[in-house]
Amino acid sequence: MAETRDAVPPPESRAARRAEAVIAVLLFAVAFTAFVSLGALTGGGSERAAVLMLFVLLEGTYLAFSVRTVPAALRSVMHRDLPRALLGPVVLFAASMLYLRLTGASVGARAGAFAAYLVLPALAVAGRATPIGRPPVRELAAAVLLWLPIELHLLPTLPIPVAGGYNAVPLLALVEGMYLFFVARPLEGIGYTYLLRWADVARATMAFALFAVIAVPLGLVTHFLAWHPVVSVPGVVVRPVLIYLVTAVPEEFLFRGLIQNLLTRWLGAPRALPIAAVVFGLAHLPDPRYALLATLAGVAYGWVYLRTGKITASAVTHALVDGVWVVLLRVGQ
């Protein structure tokens, strides 16, 4: 069969591995440039070293996991389930505590909370994976244990001194989740690859357009949204890329790659998609208007994920939605 314009090399090919590595390096360069531009490396020597160490560990690992040979190499380090499940959390805990000590932040008050937060999800997934068709209780429990403490603001912060301040705990949670479901207890079907086909991008764009046709008028009519265009080159060019990396891909990993994926393995796709969309909507309470729009967005994201099998494709739709919101709209009354 002749190669089509939207084809990408098969994932096991050498060309695909090189492409994955190149894309990961380029995305890291973009993230690092944005990070430095926010003034993250302007403190004292030890503080700058600590901030750089944490950024390279978390952002570097986050992007490195998109290169399929990286999780495979980590899986080969340990073959016993429990030690392999705990290796990542132990490294993340040690790095977090070292970072806090080097930056002069309080360690004692955070150590117990971070230890429990990182270890409990790992214990939940240690052992044999749940067979398809059975309730994935342990896997869903691990996802919830990673998500709810952040959603409910139960954890102490991991502060990074950038303009406006930044709490690195969500990024810590993302790396923990990726380690657990790519290395400790691999879950098929997450679709974390930046090798997107033209057809993937087309579906993501179409889903965005269909969602916008419904959601924007609904948001304006309910006064949840208000027309407030603030168009600038950084807002149009740079902001969507940052939204894609900081918000869209992490949320799609949780809600589509884990929750919708696990529910699909148990209940089938027709049930899993709307349930995951509702869960995504409920995460945007207490404003019911926001929850409704988020549920509709979850349907769009879930459809793209279902059709492409890639959270990075549904994240394109997600980033377009959030990007338009930032550039053209604002929350109303």
N, C-alpha and C positions, 0 to 999 in steps of 0.2 A: 504494500500500500504506500502511495506517495505521501511524504511528510507534509502535513498541513501547516498553515501559517501560525496557528496557535499551539502547535505541538511543543513540548519541552522534552528534554532527554529523560529516559526512564530513570527512576530514583537510584537504581543500583549502578548506573553507568559512571565512569570516571569523569566525564564532562559534567554530569549533574552534580557530583560531589564538589568539583571545582567551582561551579556556578553558585552552589549553596554557600561555600566558604567566602567567595568574593562578595556576595550580597551581604552576608553577615558582617564582614569587615567594613563595607561601605556604610551600612546602617549604624554600626558602632561609631564610625567617624562622624556621622551626622549628629548622633546623640551626644558624643563627647564635645563637639563644637558648641552645641546648644548649652550643654552643662557648664562649660568654661565661660561662655558669654553671659551667664547669669551670675558670675562672680563667685563660683564655688571654690576656687583655688586662690583666694586672696588673703587667707588668714596666716597664722604662724607656720613655721616649718613642720612641726609634728602634726598640726591640724590639717595642713594641706596633704601631707602624706597619708593620713588616715582617711580623708575624704576621697583621695584618688584610689586608695586600696579598696574601699567599699564600692565605689562606682565601677571599677574594673571587674571586681568579683561579681557583683549583682548584674549590671548591664551586660558585661561580657558573657556571663553564663547564660543569661536570658537569650541572647542572640546566638550564642554558640550551639544551643540545643536545636536550632533550626537546621544545623548541619548533621545529617543523620548518623554519620560516623562517630560523632562525639558521644551521644548516649550509649551507642554500642561499645565504645571503648571503655566507658565508665562501668557498664554492666560486666565487662570482663574482669574487672578488678576483684570483685567478690562474688562468690556463687551461693553463699548461704543467705537466706532471705532476711533474717533479722539484722545481721551486721550491715548488709547492703542498704536496708531501709534506713538505718540510723546514721550511716556515714555522712550523707548530705546534711541532715539536720545538725549533726555535731559540728561540722565545718562552718555552717552558717551561724550557729550559736557562738562559736569561738571568735569568728570574724566580727560579729556584732558587739560582743563584749570588749574585744580589743579596740574597736572603733570608739566605743563610748569612753573607754579609759584614756585613749590618746587625745580625745577632744575635750576631756575634763567633765563630761556629763556623768550623772549618777549611775553607777553600775548595780549596786545592791538592790535597789528598788525594782530594777528591770530584769535581773537575772532569772528569778523564778518564773516570771510571766513569760519571758521569751523561751525558756527551756520547755515549759509545758506546751506552749503554742507550737513549737517546732517538733517536739517528740510525739505528741498524741496523734497527729495525722499519720505519722510514720508507723506507729504501732497499729493503726487501723488497717493499713494496707499490707502489712507484713503477712506473709503466708500465701496460700494459693489464691489465684484470682477467681472471682465468682463466674461460673459458667454462663454463657448466653442463655437467656430465658428465665434466669433466676433473679430475684431481687438483689441488686448490687448494694447491699446495706453498708458494708464496710467501705467501699469505694465512695459512695455518696456521703457517708459520715466523714471521711477524710476531706472531701470537698467543702462540706459545711463547716468543719473545724477550721479550715483555712480561711473561709469567707466571713462567717458571722462575727468573730471577734473584731475584725476590721470594720464591718458594716455597723456594728453596735458601739464602736469606739471603746472597746474593752482593754486594748493593749496600750502600754506606754509608747511614747514616740521614739523614733530613731532619727533625730533631727540632723538635717544637712543644711549648712549655712549658705543657702543661695538666696537671691533676691526674692523676697516674699516668703521665704522659708519653705522647706520641703520635708515631709515625713517619709522616710525610705521603707517603712514597714510594708506598704502594699507591694513594693518591688521585691522585698524579702519574701513575702508570701508567694508571689509569682514564681520565683526561683525554686522555692521549696516545693510548690505544686508540680512544677515541671520535672524536678528531680524525682519526685515520688512516682509520677505517671509516665515518665520516659525511661527511668533507670531502675528504681526500686521495684515497681510493679507496673511494667509497660502496659499501656492501654492502647489498643489498636483504634484507628479511625479518628484520632484527634486532628490530624491534618495540619501540623505546624510546619509549613514550608513556604518560603518566599518565592518559590518557582511557580508563578502564576501563569496560566494560559490566557490568551486573549478572550476565550470564552468565559473564563472565570471572572475577569474584569467586566465583561459585558453583562453578565448576570448580576454582579454586584451593583453596577451602575443602574441597570433596569429596576432592581429592587429598591434602590434609593429613590428613583423617580416616582415609582408607584406609591411608595410610602409618603413622599413629600406631597403628592397630590391630595392625599387624604389627611395627613397629620397637620400640615401647615394651616389650612383653613379651620380644622378642628381646634387647633391651639389658639388661633386668633379669635374664633367665635366664643370660646370659653374664657377668653382673656388670660389664659395661662401664658401665651406668647404675645409679644408686641413687635411690630416692625421697627427695627433700629439698626439700619445698615452702618457698619463701620469698616469700610473697605480700605485696605492698605496692602502693600506688597508682602510684608511679613505675615499679615493675617491670611492672605490668599495662598501664598506659596509655602511658607515655613510652618505655620500653625497646623495645617492638616497633617503634615508629616509627623509632627510631635504628638498630635492627638492619636494618630495611628499607632505609634510606638508606646506611648505612655498610658493611653486609655483603651483604645479599641482592641488591640491584640490581647492585652491581659484580660479584659472582660470577656472577650470571645473564647479565650482559653477556658475560663471558668464555666460560663453559661452554655456554650455550644460544645466545646471540646470535651468537657467533663460531664456536665449535667445532662444536656440533650443527648450526647453520645451514650452515656450510661443508661438513660431511660429508653433509648432506642434499642439497645441490646436486650432490655427487659420487656418492654411493652410494644416495640415496633415504632417506626417513624411517624405514622399518622397520629399517634397519641403523644409521642415524646415531644414533637415540635410545639404544640400549643401549651403543654404543661411547662416546658422550659421557658416559653415566652411569658406565661403568667408569673412564674417565679421571678423572671427578670423585671417584670412590671412591679411586682410587690416590693422589690428591692429599692424602688424609687418612691415609696410612701414616705411621709404621710399625705402629701397632696394627691388626691385621687385623679386629678387631671394629668399630673405628671405620670402616675402609674399607668393610666390608660394609654397615653402616648408611648410610654416605654414598652408596654405590652405589644402594641402594634409594631413598634420597631423590632421587638424580639421575634415577631412572626417573620418580618422581612429578613432579619439576620439569620434566623433559623432556616428559612427557605434557601438562602444562598449557601449556607453550610451543607444542607441536605443535598443540593444539586451539585456542589463542587467537591465536597468532602474536605474542605480546607477552612480552618478558622482564619487564616490570613486573607481569604477572599471575603468572608462575612465581615471581617474587620475593615475592609475597604468601604463597604456600605455603612458601617458604624462610624468610620472617620468622616465620611461625606455628610452624614446626618449631623454629627457634632460640629463639624467645620462650618456648615451653613448656619447652624444655630449661633455660633460665635461671631460670624461675620455679618449676618443679616438680621438676626433676631435677638431678643432678650426676654427674660422672664417678666411677665406682666404682673397684674395685681391678683 
